[in-house]
Amino acid sequence: MLSKDEIDKIKRAREEWEEKSVSKTISRFPERKPKFATDSGIVVKRVYTPEDLQGQDYLNDIGFPGEYPYTRGVQPTMYRGRFWTMRQYAGFGDAEESNVRYKYLLSQGQTGLSIAFDLPTQIGYDSDHPLAEGEVGKVGVAISSLADMEVLFDGIPLDKVSTSMTINAPAAILLAMYIAVAEKQGVPMDKLDGTIQNDILKEYVARGTYIFPPAPSMRLITDIFEFCSKNVPNWNTISISGYHIREAGATAVQEVAFTLADGIAYVDAAIKAGLDVDEFAPRLSFFFNAHNNLFQEVAKFRAARRLWAKIMKERFNAKNPKSWQLRFHTQTGGSTLTAQQPDNNIVRVTLQALEAVLGGTQSLHTNSRDEALSLPTEDSVRIALRTQQIIAYESGAADTVDPLAGSYYVEALTDEIEKRAMEYIKKIDDLGGAPKAIEKGYIQKEIQDAAYEYQKAVESGEIVVVGMNKFQIEEEPPKNLLKVDPAVAEKQKARLARLKSERDNNRVKEALSGVEKAAKGEENLMPYIIEAVKAYATLGEVCDVLRSVFGVYQESVIL
């Protein structure tokens, strides 16, 4: 860093530049608005200089890629070795339809699978449950049993592909099904590679697909941590999600703060359950959003990585460097997509994908242009995947590590986001941690307020959304949108009825009794759940047993 004399010299030169050049230009061409700021309320200066980085210690604050505090990335060579995993989130209809889509994506160069489940599956109901009516296969694939899971991965070797599953409350059951499918393929569980979202805290504040109250939900999560640390060592046991927090209306700073606060709560819970931090922490992963402010988003990823490294090393005394590393998946911002002029979404997604790459993501999903209107068509999915491939192979963005490091603006933003996120984390600590802060409605209220302020700014025109509140055109109604056939539900019901009539129901009853007994006691639930799904007990049946023991969470109204 520069000496004080050199900083003072730059300061004097800047003041002279502002007095002479800037004031003269502004008198003729006023700036577009009186104040520029990010969506986190961080004021953006006209220009950044070394003055803004006073006191920064390069080796301690920025350092080198692959070394503490990991500001510049978790691997020394990043994408010079291999690209991020191109993992398109997909799933709709039944297992057969989704299997066809997965094989198509893999044939087009996708390098990992990301499974979207329908709403009944996410909240632990089978496709034949009355509450599933009208929702089967609509926002993801319907999975009610191991039989469905076998079809979903038919012809896809699970020792050759990494799979991410976006499932939370019934995460243990879907993981058990995945393990059982792999076993049928002859793949032992210690060879499986992938991620299960398994992040229940953000469901209470941002997404809503919860089933059980917080305490038993946290038990299920720590049971997965323990089981996988011993039996599925390459599996990421949780993907702590800021994505849905941001989609609910949080700012970039809040996304970092609330996500890491949830991460702290999971680490605390696992340690209290008797696990050694260095046994499970290396398999924690994160999931972030990429919105439209390019420099803020890059700085956000860098700040989150540095802050988590400090938390794990200093707060939890983790000794394994892998425990300090924040590894994350990124998805481009679904809430930034517009139904108006949907082709504009291709441009938005390109910028957001570039942010993720410049910020050092480990895997990436790019949204499709028509997702504000429907599930994406095959053509739209291919364009979204090609966006990643063009960035990877043609842009040069992957040729050097952390290319925006050293930018006075990006480094200053990184510092400011870290500082503001830490202030939130301290506030949450004062409230007793993330679960208590959620119980008191603090996090929900902060997100609601941020969402309200953003919406007001859009409606007033202060924030421009191209094609929606400015630069509108007359448009024809959208054509060729993907629609899920309602017959999928009837097909699923028939498949379930056949399964229940053909399976060994005595074995099912015995396996479910084992789950119930373990749930009432203190044993790890995973072995019992695996036995139940192997017996072809359905998702709903296992969840009903757990509901009978754990109860059902009732949301508090936060005003």
Buried (B, 14 or more C-beta within 10 A) or exposed (E): EBEEEEBEEBBEEBEEEEEEEBEEEEEEEEEEEEEEEBBBEBEBEEEBBBBBBEEBEEEEBBBBBBBBBBBBBBBEEBBEEEBBBBBBBBBBBBBBBBBEBBEBBBEBBBBBBBBBBBBBBBBBBBBBBEEBEEBBBBBBBBBBBBBBBBBBBBEBEBEEBBBBBBBBBBBBBBBBBBBBBBBEBEBEBEBBBBBBBBBBBBBBBBBBBBBBBBEBBBBBBBBBBBBBBEBBBEBBBBBBBBBBBBBBBBBBBBBBBBBBBBBBBBBBBBBEBEBEBBBBBBBBBBBBBBBBBBBBBBBBBBBBBBBBBBBBBEEBEBEBBBBBBBBBBBBBBBEBBBBBBBEBBBEBBBBBBBBBBBBBBBBBBBBBBBBBBBBBBEEBBBBBBBBBBEBBEEEEBBEEBBBBBEBBBBBBBBBBBBEBBBEBBEBBBEBEBBBBBBBBBBBBBBBBEBBEEBEEEEEEEEBEBBBBBEEEEEEEEEEEBBEBEEEBBEBBBEBBEEBBEEBEEEBBEBBBEBBBEBBEEEEBBBBBBBBBBBBBBBBBBBBBBBBEBBEEBEEEEBE
